[in-house]
Amino acid sequence: DLVIRILKDKYKISTENGKLAIWLSGEHINKENVEKADSEVEVLIFKQAIALGWDCPRAQILVLFREWHSPIFSIQTVGRIMRMPEPDKGHYQNDILNYGYVYTNLSDIEIKEDLAGGYISIFTSYRKKDYKPIDLLSYYSVRHREKTRLSPFFIQIFLKEAERYQLKKRADKKAIKLDIKVFSDWKTEDIDLLTSKTILADKPIEMSNYDFQRLFDFFVRRSLQEGTVYLYPEDRSVGRIKESIYKFFEKEFKMERGEGEDEAIKTVLSDKNIGHFFNVIDKAKEKYIKEVIERTSELGFIENWNISEKQTFNETYQKEDRRKSIMQPFYIDEKWKSEKAFINYLDSKTNSVEWWFKNSDRDATFFAVPYENGEKKPFYVDFIVKFKDGKIGLFDTHGIHLSDFKAKAEGLHKYIESENKRGKRLFSGLIMNTDSRNYKGRWIYFDETSKEFKNNDFSNWKDLLI
């Protein structure tokens, strides 16, 4: 109540003007507007339950007043304020949109490395101010995470399948009887006599709304795992099925969200209706997977890609003095010796190399060329090198023993050939050192088509003379 009063009196944020939403057990105010892209909600007050099935990419600030007991919840919730609303596009030019904030009165917060998985960025590197645009054509994957978990698309399919199944007609909204019994004072004189016998519970019990919610969670998780299609019951998929069921009651029975959800749960779980809802979920899963798998792998592209103005790194990276790096200060992951050796080589070429960029391998923020290896994929080369004569080199320290070597070589060759026809001055190759142990040999590169590659034959590799 104090927080609500401060928000209203000091900041003019209230439930009345639509800028405040409340999502607590039994109290839902303006909740239905939170997930809209143009929502007027600026502050959301919620409890831990929101961690399950919440899809709100607009959150940027987390206020924490007590200890997190669940590491899964903590990582999920930090993720809410750190993920980008449009991950395929990477970071925004307006830097204020690229940060999330945690405010707390706790003495310390610990997110262990094995759980955090790089969530927390500690170091920041900035692009040199004298950088001039290179405007490269770059590719990235259009994500299809819905192959392994249910996306919002599932809700539409569920409602269509419910209509096809005539669920409104078959489901009895007044049926809220759930026959749950426990064993009461059951005795036997000889345990051996129980072989192949079924013991029936004989004492009915009363259940609270919390008990029904727990049973509903169990039913939804079971419905994901059973039937014609198996899906892992992770939290987003569980939340998606729940939302589908609530939308059905909202649409067909004019159910109000909030307290009406408790009645919907009892209706679903009733002995008379539970089989019907299971059938519709199963049919919707089957239809969903079929439609998702039929979608081909897609690659998006950026016509004029340039190195981002800023990069962030976690505590596993080490700072190094690398003046030729276009990003300053330069941070490196020490585990790749071949990459570090190639950087040493580039830094030694002071007369020819203007700058180099250590590329990364995710989303549209970083540079990639297209290649095919069963499906279309982006190939994120390790290095982009700008030479003083205006040429740009694309290099990757890719082992010849890796199964995708030929596919990536082909993709890189085609990309260079196509872009140079458009007026670019590019050259590239998959590179290696003739001394694979100490990297004191010659740097050579392969820039031919995949047909020209012969395992352990380096006669058509070229010396990298820069």
C-alpha positions as CSV (number, residue, x, y, z in Angstrom):
1,D,0.0,0.0,0.0
2,L,2.9,2.4,0.8
3,V,4.5,1.7,-2.6
4,I,1.1,2.3,-4.4
5,R,0.6,5.6,-2.5
6,I,4.2,6.8,-3.3
7,L,3.7,6.0,-7.0
8,K,0.4,7.8,-7.1
9,D,1.3,10.9,-5.1
10,K,4.9,11.5,-6.3
11,Y,4.9,10.1,-9.8
12,K,1.3,10.2,-10.9
13,I,1.3,6.5,-11.6
14,S,-1.9,4.7,-10.5
15,T,-4.3,1.9,-11.5
16,E,-6.9,4.6,-12.2
17,N,-4.9,6.2,-15.0
18,G,-3.7,2.8,-16.4
19,K,0.0,3.3,-15.6
20,L,0.1,0.8,-12.7
21,A,-0.8,-2.9,-13.0
22,I,-1.1,-5.3,-10.1
23,W,-0.7,-9.1,-10.4
24,L,-1.2,-10.7,-7.1
25,S,-3.1,-13.7,-5.9
26,G,-6.7,-12.8,-6.1
27,E,-6.0,-9.2,-7.2
28,H,-5.6,-8.5,-10.9
29,I,-5.7,-4.9,-12.0
30,N,-4.8,-3.8,-15.5
31,K,-3.1,-7.2,-15.9
32,E,-4.6,-7.8,-19.3
33,N,-2.8,-4.8,-20.8
34,V,0.7,-5.6,-19.6
35,E,1.8,-7.8,-22.6
36,K,0.6,-5.3,-25.3
37,A,3.3,-3.7,-27.3
38,D,1.8,-0.2,-26.8
39,S,0.7,-0.8,-23.2
40,E,0.4,2.3,-21.0
41,V,1.5,0.3,-18.0
42,E,4.7,1.7,-16.6
43,V,4.9,-0.2,-13.3
44,L,3.9,-3.8,-12.5
45,I,3.7,-5.1,-8.9
46,F,3.8,-8.9,-8.8
47,K,4.8,-11.9,-6.8
48,Q,6.9,-14.9,-7.6
49,A,4.2,-16.8,-9.4
50,I,4.6,-14.5,-12.4
51,A,7.9,-16.2,-13.2
52,L,5.9,-19.0,-14.8
53,G,4.4,-18.4,-18.3
54,W,5.0,-14.6,-18.3
55,D,5.9,-13.2,-21.7
56,C,6.6,-9.5,-21.2
57,P,9.7,-8.2,-23.1
58,R,9.2,-4.6,-22.1
59,A,10.4,-5.0,-18.5
60,Q,13.6,-3.1,-17.7
61,I,13.6,-2.6,-13.9
62,L,13.4,-5.3,-11.2
63,V,12.9,-4.3,-7.5
64,L,13.9,-7.0,-5.1
65,F,13.1,-6.8,-1.4
66,R,13.8,-10.3,-0.1
67,E,15.9,-13.4,-0.7
68,W,15.4,-15.5,-3.8
69,H,15.0,-19.1,-2.6
70,S,14.7,-20.6,-6.1
71,P,17.8,-20.2,-8.4
72,I,15.6,-21.0,-11.4
73,F,13.3,-18.2,-10.6
74,S,16.2,-15.8,-10.1
75,I,17.8,-16.6,-13.4
76,Q,14.4,-16.4,-15.2
77,T,13.5,-13.1,-13.6
78,V,16.9,-11.5,-14.3
79,G,16.4,-12.7,-17.9
80,R,13.1,-10.7,-18.1
81,I,14.9,-7.4,-17.7
82,M,18.0,-8.4,-19.7
83,R,16.6,-9.9,-22.9
84,M,16.0,-7.7,-25.9
85,P,12.4,-7.3,-27.2
86,E,13.6,-8.0,-30.7
87,P,16.5,-10.4,-30.3
88,D,17.1,-10.9,-34.0
89,K,17.8,-7.2,-34.4
90,G,20.3,-7.1,-31.5
91,H,20.8,-3.8,-29.5
92,Y,19.2,-0.5,-30.2
93,Q,21.0,2.7,-31.2
94,N,19.4,4.4,-28.2
95,D,21.6,3.0,-25.5
96,I,19.0,3.5,-22.7
97,L,17.0,0.7,-24.2
98,N,19.8,-1.8,-24.0
99,Y,20.1,-1.9,-20.1
100,G,18.2,-3.6,-17.3
101,Y,18.3,-2.5,-13.7
102,V,18.0,-4.3,-10.3
103,Y,17.2,-2.3,-7.2
104,T,17.3,-4.1,-3.9
105,N,17.8,-3.7,-0.1
106,L,19.7,-7.0,0.2
107,S,23.3,-6.9,1.3
108,D,24.4,-9.1,-1.6
109,I,23.1,-11.0,-4.6
110,E,24.9,-14.1,-5.8
111,I,24.3,-15.6,-9.2
112,K,26.6,-18.6,-9.5
113,E,28.4,-19.0,-12.7
114,D,27.1,-22.5,-13.5
115,L,23.6,-21.2,-13.2
116,A,24.0,-17.7,-14.7
117,G,25.5,-18.9,-17.9
118,G,26.8,-15.5,-18.9
119,Y,23.8,-13.5,-17.9
120,I,25.8,-10.8,-16.1
121,S,28.0,-8.5,-18.1
122,I,30.9,-7.0,-16.3
123,F,33.2,-5.5,-18.9
124,T,32.4,-3.1,-21.8
125,S,34.3,-2.4,-25.0
126,Y,33.7,0.5,-27.3
127,R,34.3,0.9,-31.1
128,K,37.0,3.4,-32.0
129,K,35.7,6.8,-32.9
130,D,37.6,6.9,-36.2
131,Y,35.7,3.8,-37.5
132,K,34.3,4.2,-41.0
133,P,31.3,2.2,-42.1
134,I,32.1,-1.0,-44.1
135,D,28.4,-1.8,-45.0
136,L,28.6,-5.6,-45.4
137,L,25.7,-7.9,-46.3
138,S,25.2,-10.0,-43.2
139,Y,22.8,-12.9,-42.4
140,Y,21.2,-14.3,-39.2
141,S,18.8,-17.1,-38.2
142,V,15.2,-16.3,-37.9
143,R,14.5,-18.1,-34.7
144,H,12.2,-21.1,-34.6
145,R,12.4,-22.0,-30.9
146,E,8.8,-23.1,-31.2
147,K,10.0,-26.5,-32.4
148,T,10.9,-27.4,-28.9
149,R,8.4,-25.3,-26.9
150,L,5.0,-23.8,-27.5
151,S,4.9,-20.3,-28.9
152,P,1.8,-17.9,-28.8
153,F,0.9,-19.5,-32.1
154,F,-0.3,-22.5,-30.1
155,I,-3.2,-20.5,-28.6
156,Q,-4.8,-19.9,-32.0
157,I,-4.5,-23.6,-32.9
158,F,-6.0,-24.7,-29.6
159,L,-9.0,-22.4,-30.0
160,K,-9.5,-23.7,-33.6
161,E,-9.2,-27.3,-32.4
162,A,-11.6,-26.7,-29.6
163,E,-14.2,-25.3,-32.1
164,R,-13.6,-28.3,-34.4
165,Y,-14.0,-30.7,-31.4
166,Q,-17.1,-28.8,-30.3
167,L,-15.6,-28.5,-26.9
168,K,-18.1,-25.8,-25.8
169,K,-20.9,-28.2,-26.5
170,R,-19.3,-31.2,-24.9
171,A,-17.9,-29.5,-21.8
172,D,-20.3,-29.1,-19.0
173,K,-19.5,-25.7,-17.3
174,K,-21.6,-26.6,-14.3
175,A,-19.6,-29.8,-13.7
176,I,-17.1,-29.1,-11.0
177,K,-17.1,-32.5,-9.3
178,L,-13.6,-33.9,-8.8
179,D,-13.6,-37.3,-7.2
180,I,-10.5,-37.4,-5.0
181,K,-10.3,-39.8,-2.1
182,V,-7.6,-41.0,0.3
183,F,-7.1,-44.3,2.1
184,S,-8.7,-44.3,5.5
185,D,-7.8,-46.9,8.1
186,W,-7.2,-49.7,5.6
187,K,-5.8,-52.9,7.1
188,T,-4.7,-56.3,6.0
189,E,-3.6,-59.4,7.9
190,D,-1.5,-60.9,5.1
191,I,0.5,-58.8,2.6
192,D,0.9,-61.8,0.3
193,L,-2.8,-61.7,-0.4
194,L,-2.5,-58.3,-2.1
195,T,-0.9,-59.7,-5.2
196,S,-2.7,-58.5,-8.4
197,K,-5.3,-56.7,-6.3
198,T,-6.4,-53.0,-6.6
199,I,-7.0,-51.1,-3.4
200,L,-9.5,-48.3,-3.7
201,A,-9.4,-45.0,-1.8
202,D,-12.6,-44.6,0.3
203,K,-12.6,-41.2,1.9
204,P,-13.4,-38.0,0.0
205,I,-11.4,-34.9,0.8
206,E,-12.2,-31.2,0.4
207,M,-9.7,-29.1,-1.7
208,S,-8.8,-25.5,-1.6
209,N,-8.2,-23.3,-4.6
210,Y,-4.5,-23.7,-4.1
211,D,-4.9,-27.5,-4.2
212,F,-6.9,-27.2,-7.5
213,Q,-4.1,-25.0,-8.9
214,R,-1.5,-27.6,-8.1
215,L,-3.6,-30.4,-9.7
216,F,-4.2,-28.1,-12.7
217,D,-0.4,-27.7,-13.1
218,F,0.0,-31.5,-12.9
219,F,-2.7,-32.0,-15.5
220,V,-1.1,-29.5,-17.9
221,R,2.4,-31.0,-17.5
222,R,1.0,-34.5,-18.1
223,S,-0.9,-33.4,-21.2
224,L,2.4,-32.1,-22.7
225,Q,4.1,-35.4,-22.1
226,E,1.3,-37.8,-23.0
227,G,-0.7,-38.4,-26.2
228,T,0.4,-38.5,-29.8
229,V,3.1,-35.8,-29.4
230,Y,5.6,-35.6,-26.5
231,L,6.8,-32.1,-25.5
232,Y,9.0,-31.4,-22.5
233,P,6.9,-29.7,-19.9
234,E,9.1,-26.5,-19.5
235,D,7.5,-23.5,-17.9
236,R,6.8,-21.5,-21.1
237,S,4.9,-24.4,-22.6
238,V,3.0,-25.0,-19.4
239,G,2.0,-21.4,-19.3
240,R,1.0,-21.5,-23.0
241,I,-1.5,-24.3,-22.4
242,K,-2.9,-22.6,-19.4
243,E,-3.4,-19.4,-21.3
244,S,-5.1,-21.3,-24.1
245,I,-7.6,-22.8,-21.7
246,Y,-8.3,-19.4,-20.1
247,K,-8.8,-17.9,-23.5
248,F,-11.3,-20.6,-24.4
249,F,-13.4,-19.9,-21.3
250,E,-13.0,-16.2,-21.9
251,K,-14.2,-16.5,-25.4
252,E,-16.9,-19.2,-25.1
253,F,-18.2,-18.7,-21.6
254,K,-17.4,-15.0,-21.0
255,M,-15.2,-15.8,-18.1
256,E,-13.6,-12.9,-16.3
257,R,-9.9,-13.2,-15.7
258,G,-8.8,-13.4,-12.0
259,E,-11.4,-15.1,-9.8
260,G,-13.0,-16.7,-12.8
261,E,-9.9,-18.7,-13.5
262,D,-10.5,-20.7,-10.3
263,E,-13.9,-21.8,-11.6
264,A,-12.4,-22.6,-15.0
265,I,-9.8,-24.9,-13.4
266,K,-12.5,-26.8,-11.5
267,T,-14.5,-27.2,-14.6
268,V,-11.5,-28.6,-16.6
269,L,-10.5,-31.0,-13.8
270,S,-14.0,-32.3,-13.3
271,D,-14.5,-36.0,-13.9
272,K,-16.9,-35.2,-16.7
273,N,-14.7,-32.7,-18.6
274,I,-11.0,-33.6,-18.1
275,G,-10.9,-36.1,-20.9
276,H,-12.4,-33.6,-23.4
277,F,-9.7,-31.0,-22.6
278,F,-7.0,-33.6,-22.8
279,N,-8.2,-34.6,-26.3
280,V,-8.2,-31.0,-27.5
281,I,-4.8,-30.3,-26.1
282,D,-3.4,-33.5,-27.8
283,K,-5.0,-32.6,-31.2
284,A,-3.7,-29.0,-30.9
285,K,-0.1,-30.3,-30.1
286,E,-0.2,-32.6,-33.1
287,K,-1.4,-29.7,-35.4
288,Y,1.1,-27.3,-33.9
289,I,4.1,-29.6,-34.5
290,K,3.0,-30.4,-38.0
291,E,2.8,-26.7,-38.9
292,V,6.0,-25.7,-37.2
293,I,8.1,-28.5,-38.8
294,E,6.7,-27.6,-42.3
295,R,8.2,-24.2,-42.0
296,T,11.6,-24.2,-43.7
297,S,14.7,-22.8,-42.0
298,E,14.9,-19.0,-42.7
299,L,17.7,-16.6,-42.8
300,G,17.2,-12.9,-42.4
301,F,19.7,-10.4,-43.7
302,I,21.0,-6.9,-43.0
303,E,22.0,-5.0,-46.2
304,N,24.5,-2.6,-44.5
305,W,25.9,-4.4,-41.5
306,N,28.5,-2.6,-39.4
307,I,30.3,-3.3,-36.2
308,S,28.3,-2.3,-33.2
309,E,29.4,0.7,-31.1
310,K,29.7,-1.4,-27.9
311,Q,30.2,-4.9,-26.7
312,T,29.8,-6.4,-23.2
313,F,31.6,-9.4,-21.7
314,N,31.3,-11.5,-18.6
315,E,34.0,-12.3,-16.0
316,T,35.4,-15.2,-18.0
317,Y,37.1,-12.7,-20.4
318,Q,40.5,-11.2,-20.0
319,K,41.6,-7.7,-20.9
320,E,44.6,-7.4,-23.3
321,D,46.5,-4.5,-24.9
322,R,45.6,-4.9,-28.6
323,R,46.0,-1.5,-30.4
324,K,44.9,-2.9,-33.8
325,S,41.6,-4.0,-32.4
326,I,38.7,-1.8,-33.5
327,M,37.1,-2.4,-30.1
328,Q,38.8,-0.8,-27.0
329,P,39.7,-2.1,-24.6
330,F,39.9,-5.6,-26.0
331,Y,38.7,-8.6,-24.1
332,I,39.4,-12.2,-25.1
333,D,38.3,-15.7,-24.0
334,E,41.7,-17.4,-23.3
335,K,40.5,-20.9,-24.3
336,W,41.1,-20.5,-28.1
337,K,44.8,-20.6,-28.7
338,S,44.5,-20.6,-32.5
339,E,42.6,-17.3,-32.4
340,K,45.1,-15.7,-30.0
341,A,47.9,-16.8,-32.3
342,F,46.2,-15.3,-35.3
343,I,45.7,-12.0,-33.4
344,N,49.5,-11.9,-32.7
345,Y,50.0,-12.3,-36.4
346,L,47.7,-9.5,-37.3
347,D,49.2,-7.2,-34.7
348,S,52.6,-7.7,-36.3
349,K,51.4,-6.4,-39.7
350,T,51.5,-2.7,-38.8
351,N,52.1,-1.6,-42.4
352,S,49.2,-3.3,-44.0
353,V,46.5,-3.9,-41.3
354,E,44.4,-0.8,-40.4
355,W,42.2,-2.7,-37.8
356,W,40.7,-6.1,-37.0
357,F,37.5,-7.2,-35.3
358,K,37.1,-10.4,-33.3
359,N,33.6,-11.5,-34.3
360,S,31.2,-13.5,-32.2
361,D,28.5,-16.0,-33.1
362,R,25.1,-14.9,-32.2
363,D,22.0,-13.1,-33.7
364,A,22.1,-10.1,-36.0
365,T,24.6,-8.1,-33.8
366,F,27.5,-10.0,-35.4
367,F,28.5,-10.7,-39.0
368,A,27.7,-14.0,-40.8
369,V,27.6,-15.4,-44.3
370,P,25.0,-18.0,-45.4
371,Y,25.9,-21.7,-45.9
372,E,24.0,-24.9,-46.2
373,N,24.6,-28.1,-44.3
374,G,21.3,-29.9,-44.3
375,E,19.5,-26.6,-43.8
376,K,20.4,-22.9,-44.3
377,K,22.5,-21.5,-41.5
378,P,24.6,-18.4,-40.7
379,F,28.4,-18.9,-40.6
380,Y,30.0,-16.4,-38.2
381,V,33.6,-16.0,-39.3
382,D,36.1,-15.4,-36.5
383,F,37.7,-12.2,-37.9
384,I,37.0,-9.2,-40.0
385,V,40.2,-7.4,-41.1
386,K,40.3,-3.9,-42.6
387,F,43.5,-3.3,-44.7
388,K,45.0,0.0,-45.4
389,D,44.6,-0.5,-49.1
390,G,40.8,-0.6,-48.6
391,K,40.3,-4.4,-48.9
392,I,38.4,-6.3,-46.2
393,G,39.4,-9.9,-45.2
394,L,37.0,-12.4,-43.7
395,F,38.9,-15.2,-41.9
396,D,38.0,-18.2,-39.7
397,T,40.4,-20.5,-37.8
398,H,38.3,-23.5,-38.7
399,G,39.7,-27.0,-38.2
400,I,39.8,-29.2,-41.3
401,H,38.7,-32.2,-39.3
402,L,35.3,-30.6,-38.5
403,S,32.4,-32.1,-40.4
404,D,31.1,-28.8,-41.7
405,F,34.4,-27.6,-43.1
406,K,33.4,-28.2,-46.8
407,A,30.0,-26.6,-46.3
408,K,31.4,-23.5,-44.7
409,A,34.1,-23.2,-47.3
410,E,31.5,-23.4,-50.1
411,G,29.3,-20.8,-48.4
412,L,32.2,-18.4,-47.9
413,H,33.4,-18.8,-51.4
414,K,30.0,-18.1,-52.9
415,Y,29.5,-15.0,-50.7
416,I,32.8,-13.5,-51.7
417,E,32.2,-14.2,-55.4
418,S,28.7,-12.6,-55.2
419,E,29.7,-9.5,-53.2
420,N,32.8,-8.7,-55.3
421,K,30.5,-8.7,-58.4
422,R,28.6,-6.0,-56.6
423,G,31.7,-3.9,-56.2
424,K,33.1,-5.0,-52.9
425,R,36.8,-5.6,-52.3
426,L,36.7,-8.7,-50.2
427,F,38.8,-11.8,-49.9
428,S,38.5,-14.6,-47.4
429,G,39.4,-18.1,-46.3
430,L,39.4,-20.8,-43.7
431,I,42.9,-20.4,-42.2
432,M,45.3,-22.5,-40.3
433,N,48.9,-22.5,-39.2
434,T,51.3,-25.1,-40.5
435,D,52.5,-25.6,-36.9
436,S,49.3,-26.6,-35.2
437,R,51.0,-27.1,-31.8
438,N,53.0,-23.8,-31.3
439,Y,51.7,-21.7,-34.2
440,K,55.2,-20.7,-35.3
441,G,54.7,-21.8,-38.9
442,R,53.1,-20.2,-41.9
443,W,49.5,-19.0,-42.0
444,I,47.7,-20.5,-44.9
445,Y,44.1,-20.2,-46.1
446,F,41.6,-22.1,-48.3
447,D,39.3,-20.0,-50.5
448,E,38.2,-22.6,-53.1
449,T,34.9,-24.4,-53.5
450,S,34.1,-27.5,-51.5
451,K,34.9,-29.7,-54.5
452,E,38.5,-28.5,-54.5
453,F,39.1,-29.5,-50.8
454,K,41.1,-32.7,-50.2
455,N,41.7,-33.9,-46.7
456,N,45.3,-33.6,-45.6
457,D,46.3,-32.2,-49.0
458,F,47.4,-28.5,-48.8
459,S,48.6,-28.1,-52.3
460,N,45.8,-25.7,-53.2
461,W,46.0,-23.7,-50.0
462,K,47.5,-20.2,-50.3
463,D,50.0,-18.4,-48.1
464,L,48.4,-15.6,-46.2
465,L,50.7,-12.7,-47.2
466,I,49.5,-9.4,-45.8
